[in-house]
Amino acid sequence: MQKINRNVVLALLSLTSLIFLLFQLCYYKFYLSQKNGAAFSKVRGSQSGQESTRWHVVRKFLGLISSHNIPVYLIDPLILRLVDKDIEQIRSSPDGPSPECKYFCTPRDFTTFALLDKTWKHEVGLFKTAEKMGFQWLKIINKDPRLDGMDDLSGMEIPLHYIFKLASHAIHLVVFYERSGNFLWHGPLRLKQHMDRKFVPFRKLHFGRYPGAYEKPELLLVSIDDLEVQIPKNPSSFLEEMSHSRFLECRYREARAFFQLYPDDASLDAVEFRKKAKSLLHLAALTLNNLGVKFWLSSGTCLGWYRQCNVIPYSKDVDLGIFIRDYKADIIPAFQNAGLPLKHKFGKVEDSLELSFQGEGDVKLDIFFFYEEDDYIWNGGTQAKSGKKFKYLFPKFTLCWTEFVELKVHVPCETLQYVEANYGLEWKVPVKTWDWKSSPFNVQDNGVWPIDEWDNVIQIY
């Protein structure tokens, strides 16, 4: 028998080991990495593995939703802030502003997108595809607040948030719903008992700590880091909106309890007043929004929203509040041009300014201007016949959005404290006889206007 060459044997063993090693590498790269989302290849710009992973997870997610024709748009504040700095370059360059992975590779645990509910209804197929691509997912549902005012429909649940996780990165998909006030709303992220609280770092999520209200954004399709994605056309406006987006739902359950004790006035006069008040509030909101003046429901209008989710029929007016820092000289002519003549003007910009406009019939619009001190906020009042001044004190408050008579409008976030300051602890009990000079719990005398100022600070039309 011919003697076997030792070198040939060693060479064959080495070649076999090399082939087996190459097979293992290929198997890991093309099978395990697809299944577990690990060991992604490098993205443009030769980023590190962790940065590359973020980019690849976003790319796979965009591929997932594209395969199911689901239109989403980017609302991640960290990325949008970076995009906003380069927005002109991004708009003008079809390939993006830089060969580096500058945006989707930034350090973060998740990337946030938005989905309009009415644009998608086929979730089963999406989740099956997601699982095949290696994604784990979580669906958060809760009651639909739009139905809370309807006894027979309240309690129906809707999807509010989806989270898709792959490797060390997650996608937070926030579901937006259209409200009757012609704005978009997203719900809070509240985990139910059986849910895995370690699925992602929930406390770090940018959306879901509380409900939010937004205007419908105009979207722009751009290329960012070689990925085509829709973003708000004006990222800085969206980011500003996000910082003041907190939404308070009307308290329908408490309103129903209120009407059990005090049946609603369904008389023709009450129905007609509410109709006129709603029309006046919509016109006032349109006028002030066009001027860029922030306002909120105040006095009896705020009480009506908080206590009974409706206009108080015996109030006979609509009450709004505006911080004096937001005052504009255009306010009076703007309302006059809208068909609301000035009824009276009391006080001055520096002190106790108050405006009243005449609406349809005997319904009027009262606008109170609020002044901020170190420890409290106040608005003023003036008695025309005597020149007496009054001051109404409120604890400090911030502003939240709500929906009232099919309108997106601000109310004090600390509504209970605001209402109690004005109407006392018995605010739940209707009071039809009200004297603005003595009935409010927060009123105090504030001196008298000097007679030589009356022509300027007491103007009645």
VENJONOR-V699574 format. One record per pair of residues at least 6 apart in sequence whose ideal C-beta (glycine too) atoms are under 8 Angstrom apart, sorted by the first residue. I is the first residue (numbers start at 0). J is the second residue. D is the distance in Angstrom with one decimal. If there is no record, write none. Layout:
I&J&D  I&J&D
//
This chain:
27&38&6.6  28&38&6.4  31&37&6.7  31&38&7.6  32&38&4.6  32&39&6.7  33&132&7.6  33&133&6.2  34&133&5.2  35&133&6.0  35&166&6.9  36&52&7.5  36&55&7.8  36&56&6.7  36&59&7.8  36&133&4.9  36&134&7.9  36&165&3.8  36&166&3.4  37&166&5.7  38&48&7.7  39&48&7.2  39&51&5.1  39&52&5.3  39&54&7.9  39&55&4.1  39&166&7.6  40&51&7.2  40&55&7.7  41&48&8.0  41&51&5.3  42&50&7.6  42&51&4.9  42&54&4.4  42&55&7.0  42&100&4.8  42&104&6.9  42&224&7.1  42&225&7.5  43&98&6.0  43&99&7.2  43&100&6.0  43&224&7.2  43&225&5.8  44&97&7.7  44&98&5.7  44&99&3.7  44&100&4.7  44&101&7.8  44&104&7.8  46&54&7.2  46&99&7.7  46&100&4.9  46&104&5.1  49&167&7.1  50&100&6.4  50&104&3.8  50&106&7.8  51&100&7.5  51&104&7.2  52&166&5.3  52&167&6.0  52&168&5.9  53&103&5.9  53&104&5.6  53&105&7.7  53&107&7.2  53&110&7.2  53&168&5.0  54&100&5.5  54&103&4.8  54&104&5.4  54&224&6.3  54&226&7.8  56&110&7.6  56&165&4.9  56&166&6.3  56&168&4.1  56&169&7.9  56&170&6.9  57&103&5.0  57&110&5.4  57&168&7.8  57&170&7.2  57&226&6.5  58&226&5.9  59&132&5.9  59&133&7.9  59&134&7.7  59&165&6.5  60&110&7.8  60&112&7.7  60&134&7.7  60&163&6.0  60&165&7.9  60&170&4.7  61&226&6.1  61&227&7.7  61&228&6.7  62&132&8.0  63&125&7.1  63&128&6.1  63&129&5.8  63&132&6.1  63&134&7.3  63&163&7.7  64&71&5.5  64&125&7.5  66&128&6.5  67&119&7.7  67&121&6.5  67&124&6.3  67&125&5.0  67&128&7.0  69&114&6.7  69&118&7.1  69&119&4.8  69&125&7.0  70&114&7.8  70&115&7.2  70&118&5.3  70&119&7.7  70&229&7.1  71&112&4.4  71&113&6.3  71&114&5.1  71&172&6.8  71&229&7.2  72&112&6.6  72&113&5.4  72&216&7.4  72&218&5.4  72&228&7.4  72&229&3.9  72&230&6.2  72&231&7.0  73&79&6.8  73&110&7.7  73&111&7.5  73&112&5.9  73&113&7.8  73&228&5.2  73&229&6.8  73&230&4.8  74&111&5.4  74&112&6.5  74&113&4.6  74&173&6.8  74&206&7.3  74&231&7.3  74&237&7.1  74&241&7.8  75&107&7.8  75&110&5.2  75&111&4.2  75&112&7.4  75&205&7.2  76&111&7.6  76&205&5.4  76&238&6.0  76&241&6.3  77&105&6.2  77&107&5.6  78&102&5.1  78&103&6.9  78&105&6.7  78&110&7.0  78&223&7.9  79&230&6.8  79&231&7.3  79&234&4.4  79&237&6.7  79&238&5.9  80&234&7.6  80&238&6.6  81&101&6.9  81&102&5.4  81&105&6.7  82&89&6.3  82&102&6.3  82&221&7.9  82&223&6.7  82&230&6.4  82&234&5.5  83&234&4.0  83&235&5.0  83&238&7.1  85&96&4.9  86&234&6.3  88&96&4.1  89&95&6.5  89&96&5.6  89&221&5.2  89&222&7.7  89&223&6.7  90&219&7.2  90&221&6.8  92&222&7.6  93&222&6.0  94&222&5.9  94&225&7.6  95&221&7.8  95&222&4.8  95&223&5.7  95&224&6.3  95&225&6.7  100&224&4.9  101&224&6.5  102&223&5.1  102&224&5.3  103&110&6.9  103&223&6.8  103&224&4.8  103&226&6.7  104&224&7.0  108&167&8.0  108&168&7.1  108&169&6.5  108&199&6.8  108&200&5.5  108&203&5.9  109&162&7.7  109&168&6.7  109&169&4.1  109&170&6.6  109&171&5.1  109&199&6.3  109&203&7.4  109&204&6.9  110&168&7.2  110&169&7.8  110&170&5.6  110&171&7.2  111&170&7.8  111&171&4.5  111&172&7.9  111&173&6.5  111&204&7.6  111&205&5.8  111&206&6.2  112&170&6.5  112&171&7.3  112&172&5.3  112&173&7.3  113&172&7.6  113&173&5.2  113&174&7.9  113&175&5.6  113&185&7.9  114&161&7.8  114&172&5.5  114&173&7.0  114&174&5.3  114&175&6.8  115&175&5.4  115&177&7.6  115&183&7.5  116&157&7.5  116&158&7.8  116&174&5.4  116&175&6.7  116&176&5.0  116&177&7.7  117&177&6.6  122&138&8.0  122&158&7.5  126&136&5.9  129&136&5.6  129&163&6.0  130&136&7.6  132&165&7.6  133&165&5.6  134&163&4.7  134&164&6.6  134&165&5.1  135&163&7.4  135&164&4.6  135&165&7.4  135&198&7.7  136&161&6.5  136&162&6.6  136&163&5.0  136&164&7.3  137&161&7.1  137&162&4.5  137&164&7.7  137&194&7.0  137&195&7.4  137&198&5.4  137&199&7.9  138&158&5.9  138&160&7.7  138&161&5.7  139&158&7.3  139&159&5.4  139&160&4.2  139&161&7.5  139&162&7.7  139&188&5.6  139&189&7.2  139&190&6.9  139&194&7.8  139&207&8.0  140&156&4.6  140&157&6.3  140&158&5.2  140&159&6.4  141&156&6.1  141&157&7.3  141&159&5.5  141&186&5.8  141&187&7.3  141&189&6.0  142&153&7.1  142&154&6.0  142&155&6.9  142&156&5.8  142&157&7.8  143&152&7.9  143&155&5.1  143&156&6.9  143&157&4.6  144&186&7.4  144&210&7.9  144&248&4.9  145&176&7.2  145&178&6.7  145&179&7.6  146&152&4.0  146&153&5.3  146&154&7.9  146&155&5.6  147&153&4.9  147&248&7.2  147&249&7.8  147&251&4.2  147&252&7.4  148&249&7.6  148&251&4.9  148&308&7.0  150&255&7.7  153&251&7.4  157&174&7.8  157&176&7.4  157&186&7.8  158&174&5.5  159&173&7.9  159&174&5.6  159&185&6.9  159&186&3.9  159&187&7.3  159&188&6.8  159&207&7.7  160&171&6.9  160&172&6.9  160&173&6.0  160&174&6.5  160&186&7.7  160&188&5.0  160&206&7.7  160&207&5.9  161&171&7.9  161&172&4.1  161&174&7.2  162&169&5.7  162&170&7.0  162&171&5.6  162&172&7.2  162&198&6.7  162&199&5.8  163&169&6.7  163&170&4.4  163&172&7.0  164&170&7.7  164&198&6.8  164&199&6.3  169&199&4.7  171&199&7.8  171&204&5.7  171&205&7.7  171&206&6.9  171&207&8.0  173&185&5.2  173&206&4.7  173&207&7.2  174&185&6.5  174&186&7.8  175&183&4.4  175&184&6.8  175&185&5.2  175&213&7.3  176&183&6.9  176&184&5.3  176&185&7.3  176&186&7.9  177&183&6.1  177&184&7.8  177&215&7.8  178&184&5.0  178&212&7.7  178&402&5.6  178&407&7.3  179&402&7.0  179&405&4.7  180&402&4.8  180&405&5.3  180&406&5.0  180&407&4.2  180&408&7.9  181&215&7.6  181&407&7.4  182&212&5.6  182&213&6.5  182&214&6.0  182&215&7.0  182&402&7.9  182&407&4.4  183&212&7.2  183&213&4.7  183&214&7.3  183&215&5.8  184&210&6.5  184&211&7.1  184&212&5.4  184&213&7.7  184&246&6.3  184&402&8.0  185&206&6.4  185&207&7.7  185&210&6.5  185&211&5.2  185&213&7.8  186&207&7.8  186&210&5.4  187&207&5.7  187&208&7.0  187&209&5.7  187&210&5.4  188&201&6.9  188&204&6.5  188&206&7.4  188&207&2.8  188&208&7.4  190&196&6.0  190&201&7.0  201&207&7.8  205&241&7.9  209&245&5.2  209&246&7.1  210&245&7.4  210&246&4.1  210&247&7.9  210&248&6.9  211&241&7.5  211&244&3.8  211&245&6.5  211&246&5.6  211&400&8.0  212&244&5.9  212&246&4.3  212&400&3.9  212&402&7.9  212&407&5.9  213&237&7.8  213&240&5.7  213&241&7.8  213&244&6.1  214&240&6.8  216&231&4.3  216&232&7.0  216&237&6.2  217&231&7.3  217&232&4.4  217&233&7.6  218&229&4.6  218&230&6.9  218&231&6.6  218&232&6.3  219&229&6.8  219&230&5.7  219&231&7.4  219&232&4.4  220&227&6.4  220&228&7.6  220&229&5.4  221&227&7.4  221&228&6.6  221&229&7.8  221&230&6.0  222&228&7.9  223&230&7.9  231&237&4.0  243&398&7.2  244&400&7.0  245&399&4.7  245&400&6.9  245&412&6.6  246&399&6.4  246&400&4.7  246&401&6.7  247&399&4.7  247&400&7.2  247&401&4.8  247&410&6.3  247&412&6.8  247&414&7.0  248&401&7.2  248&402&8.0  249&304&6.5  249&308&4.3  249&401&6.4  249&402&6.9  249&403&7.1  250&305&6.8  250&308&6.9  251&308&6.0  253&306&7.4  254&306&7.1  254&307&4.8  254&308&4.3  254&309&7.5  257&306&5.9  257&307&5.2  257&427&6.8  258&307&6.8  261&429&5.6  263&269&8.0  263&307&7.6  263&309&7.7  264&312&4.7  264&313&7.4  266&312&7.9  268&312&7.6  269&312&3.7  269&313&7.9  272&310&7.4  272&312&5.4  272&315&7.2  272&362&6.7  273&309&7.0  273&310&4.8  273&312&6.1  275&358&6.6  275&359&5.0  275&360&6.0  275&362&4.6  276&310&4.6  276&314&8.0  276&316&8.0  276&317&5.4  276&362&5.9  276&404&7.8  277&310&6.8  277&404&4.4  277&405&7.7  278&358&7.9  278&359&6.9  279&317&5.2  279&339&7.9  279&358&4.2  279&359&6.9  279&362&5.7  279&364&5.7  280&300&7.5  280&317&5.3  280&403&7.7  280&404&6.2  280&406&6.4  280&408&7.6  281&404&7.6  281&406&5.9  282&337&5.9  282&338&7.8  282&339&7.1  282&358&7.9  283&294&7.8  283&317&6.8  283&319&6.4  283&334&7.6  283&339&7.9  283&364&5.6  284&294&7.7  284&406&5.8  284&408&6.2  285&337&7.7  286&333&5.2  286&334&5.8  286&337&5.0  286&339&8.0  287&293&7.9  287&294&5.2  287&319&7.8  287&321&7.7  287&330&7.6  289&333&7.2  290&327&5.8  290&329&5.8  290&330&6.6  290&333&5.7  292&321&6.2  292&325&5.2  292&326&7.8  292&327&6.0  292&330&6.7  293&321&7.2  293&322&7.2  293&325&5.4  293&398&7.1  293&409&6.7  294&319&4.8  294&320&6.4  294&321&4.9  294&325&7.9  294&366&7.6  294&408&7.9  294&409&6.5  295&301&7.4  295&319&6.9  295&320&5.0  295&321&8.0  295&398&5.6  295&408&7.2  295&409&3.8  295&410&5.6  295&411&6.4  296&304&5.6  296&318&7.2  296&319&6.8  296&320&7.6  296&401&8.0  296&403&6.6  296&408&6.1  296&409&7.2  296&410&5.1  297&318&4.6  297&319&5.8  297&320&3.6  297&367&5.8  298&318&3.7  298&320&7.9  298&365&7.4  298&367&7.2  298&421&6.5  299&311&5.5  299&314&4.1  299&316&7.2  299&318&5.5  300&310&7.0  300&311&7.8  300&314&7.3  300&317&5.5  300&318&4.5  300&319&7.2  301&318&7.1  301&410&6.0  301&411&7.2  301&414&7.1  301&417&6.7  301&418&6.6  302&311&6.7  302&418&5.7  302&421&7.4  302&422&6.2  302&426&6.5  303&309&5.9  303&310&5.2  303&311&4.2  303&314&6.9  304&401&6.7  304&403&5.0  304&410&6.3  305&410&7.5  305&414&5.1  305&415&7.6  305&418&5.6  306&418&7.7  306&426&6.9  306&427&6.4  308&403&7.8  309&404&7.7  310&317&7.9  310&404&6.8  311&429&7.8  313&431&5.2  315&361&6.7  315&362&6.8  315&363&7.6  316&362&6.5  316&363&4.8  316&364&7.0  316&365&5.5  317&358&7.3  317&362&7.0  317&363&7.5  317&364&5.0  317&365&7.1  318&365&5.1  318&367&7.0  319&364&7.1  319&365&7.2  319&366&5.1  319&367&7.3  320&366&7.7  320&367&5.3  320&368&7.8  320&369&5.5  320&378&7.0  321&366&6.1  321&367&7.4  321&368&5.5  321&369&6.9  322&368&7.4  322&369&5.3  322&371&7.0  323&348&6.7  323&352&6.6  323&368&4.7  323&369&6.5  323&370&5.4  323&371&8.0  324&371&7.7  326&348&5.9  326&352&7.0  326&368&6.2  330&354&7.1  330&366&7.7  331&341&5.8  331&344&7.5  331&354&6.8  334&341&7.2  334&356&5.1  334&364&7.7  335&341&6.4  339&356&4.0  339&357&6.4  339&358&6.2  339&364&6.5  340&356&6.7  340&357&5.2  340&460&6.8  341&354&6.9  341&355&7.5  341&356&6.0  341&357&7.9  341&460&5.4  342&355&4.3  342&356&5.9  342&357&4.7  342&363&5.9  342&459&7.6  342&460&6.1  343&353&7.9  343&354&7.6  343&355&4.8  343&383&7.3  343&458&6.4  343&459&4.8  343&460&6.6  344&352&7.9  344&353&7.4  344&354&5.6  344&355&7.7  344&458&4.4  345&351&6.9  345&352&7.4  345&353&4.5  345&379&7.8  345&380&7.4  345&381&3.8  345&383&7.4  345&456&6.5  345&457&6.1  345&458&7.5  346&352&4.4  346&353&5.6  346&368&7.8  346&379&5.5  346&381&5.8  346&388&8.0  346&456&5.5  347&455&6.6  347&456&5.6  348&368&7.9  350&370&8.0  350&379&6.6  351&368&8.0  351&378&7.5  351&379&2.5  351&380&7.0  351&381&6.2  351&388&5.9  351&390&7.6  351&445&7.3  351&456&7.9  352&368&4.2  352&379&7.3  353&365&7.2  353&366&7.0  353&367&5.6  353&368&6.7  353&378&7.4  353&379&6.6  353&380&6.6  353&381&6.8  354&365&7.6  354&366&4.5  354&368&7.9  355&363&5.6  355&364&6.9  355&365&5.1  355&366&7.4  356&363&6.6  356&364&4.5  356&366&7.6  357&363&5.6  357&364&7.9  358&364&5.6  367&378&4.3  367&379&8.0  368&378&6.3  368&379&7.9  369&376&5.3  369&377&6.8  369&378&4.8  369&393&7.6  370&376&6.9  370&377&5.5  370&378&7.0  370&379&7.7  371&395&7.9  374&395&7.5  375&392&5.2  375&393&6.4  375&394&6.3  375&395&6.6  376&392&7.7  376&393&4.8  376&394&7.5  376&395&5.9  376&396&6.8  377&390&5.3  377&391&6.0  377&392&5.1  377&393&6.6  378&390&7.9  378&391&5.3  378&393&7.9  379&388&6.2  379&389&6.6  379&390&5.8  379&391&7.4  379&445&6.6  380&388&7.2  380&389&4.0  380&390&7.7  380&391&6.8  380&435&6.3  380&436&7.2  380&442&7.6  381&387&7.2  381&388&5.9  381&389&7.4  381&448&6.8  381&456&6.8  381&457&6.3  382&389&7.5  382&436&6.5  383&457&5.4  383&459&6.1  385&447&7.2  386&447&5.0  386&448&4.3  386&450&7.0  386&453&6.0  386&457&6.7  387&436&7.8  387&444&7.2  387&446&7.9  387&447&5.5  387&448&8.0  388&444&7.4  388&445&4.0  388&446&5.1  388&447&6.3  388&448&6.2  389&435&8.0  389&436&6.1  389&442&5.5  389&443&7.1  389&444&6.5  389&445&5.6  390&442&7.2  390&443&5.3  390&444&7.6  390&445&4.0  391&421&7.1  391&439&5.9  391&441&5.0  391&442&5.5  391&443&8.0  392&420&6.9  392&441&4.8  392&443&7.0  393&416&8.0  393&417&6.0  393&420&4.9  393&421&7.5  393&441&6.5  394&413&7.0  394&416&5.1  394&417&7.6  394&420&6.2  396&411&4.1  396&412&6.4  396&413&4.6  396&416&7.0  396&417&5.7  397&411&7.3  397&412&4.7  397&413&7.1  398&409&4.5  398&410&7.3  398&411&6.5  398&412&6.4  399&409&6.8  399&410&6.1  399&411&7.4  399&412&4.1  400&407&5.9  400&408&7.3  400&409&6.2  400&410&7.9  401&407&7.8  401&408&6.3  401&409&7.5  401&410&5.0  402&408&7.6  403&410&7.8  411&417&4.2  418&426&5.2  419&426&6.3  419&440&7.7  420&440&6.7  420&441&4.6  421&439&5.5  421&440&6.6  421&441&5.8  422&430&7.8  422&439&7.3  422&440&6.5  423&440&4.2  430&438&7.3  435&442&7.9  436&442&6.9  448&456&5.2  448&457&6.9
//
